[in-house]
Amino acid sequence: MKAIEIQGGRLVWSDTSPPLLGDGEVRIEVRASAVDRADLADLVQGAGANPPPGASPILGLECSGVGSEIAAGVSGFEIGDQECGLLAGGRHPVRSAADPHPTEPDL
């Protein structure tokens, strides 16, 4: 899959492995995300190269898209539902794994 990563002090659109889907998570086929101040701070400070334990090395804090896979422990969501994700990194990939959060249909 494609994702924004820090390579050699630059933001790079690169190929990377898709995130694993854990219990209680929904896979999101990302339709929208943004590079924001936190991502740029990671770039300037070099934090993206050393994410905290459990955080994704892929940049990004938020995304929205369509649920494409549902793990065990998730109820009230269906494949095809509009979803958004907010976590400690990993929101700029083409696919993402996140705790499920529904969005309004017209957003």
Residue pairs with C-beta under 8 A, 6 or more apart in sequence:
1 15
1 16
1 17
1 18
1 93
1 94
1 95
2 13
2 14
2 15
2 16
2 93
2 94
3 13
3 14
3 16
3 58
3 59
3 90
3 92
3 93
3 94
4 11
4 12
4 13
4 14
4 35
4 39
4 58
4 59
4 60
4 92
4 93
5 11
5 12
5 14
5 16
5 48
5 57
5 58
5 59
6 12
6 42
6 43
6 46
6 48
6 49
6 59
7 14
9 43
9 46
10 43
11 35
11 39
11 43
11 59
16 58
16 93
18 93
18 95
19 56
19 58
19 90
19 93
19 95
19 96
19 97
20 97
21 27
21 69
21 71
21 97
22 71
22 97
23 71
23 72
23 73
24 71
24 72
24 73
24 74
24 99
25 71
25 74
25 97
25 98
25 99
25 100
26 67
26 69
26 70
26 71
26 74
26 77
26 83
26 97
26 98
26 99
26 100
27 67
27 68
27 69
27 70
27 71
27 95
27 96
27 97
28 63
28 64
28 65
28 66
28 67
28 68
28 83
28 84
28 85
28 95
28 96
28 97
28 98
29 65
29 66
29 67
29 68
29 94
29 95
30 63
30 64
30 65
30 91
30 92
30 93
30 94
30 95
30 96
31 64
31 65
31 66
32 63
32 64
32 65
33 60
33 62
33 63
33 64
33 91
33 92
34 60
34 62
35 59
35 60
35 92
36 61
36 62
38 61
39 48
39 59
39 60
39 61
39 92
41 47
42 48
42 59
43 59
48 57
48 59
49 57
51 57
51 88
51 89
52 88
54 88
55 88
55 89
55 90
56 87
56 88
56 89
56 90
57 89
57 90
58 89
58 90
58 91
58 92
58 93
59 89
59 91
59 92
60 89
60 90
60 91
60 92
60 93
61 86
61 87
61 88
61 89
61 91
62 84
62 85
62 86
62 91
63 84
63 85
63 91
63 92
63 96
63 98
64 82
64 83
64 84
64 85
64 103
64 107
65 82
65 83
65 84
65 96
66 80
66 81
66 82
66 83
67 77
67 78
67 79
67 80
67 81
67 82
67 83
67 100
68 79
68 95
69 79
70 77
70 78
70 79
70 100
74 100
76 100
77 83
77 100
77 102
81 102
82 102
82 103
82 104
82 105
82 107
83 98
83 100
83 101
83 102
83 103
84 101
84 102
84 103
85 91
85 96
85 98
85 99
85 101
86 98
86 101
87 98
87 99
90 96
90 97
91 98
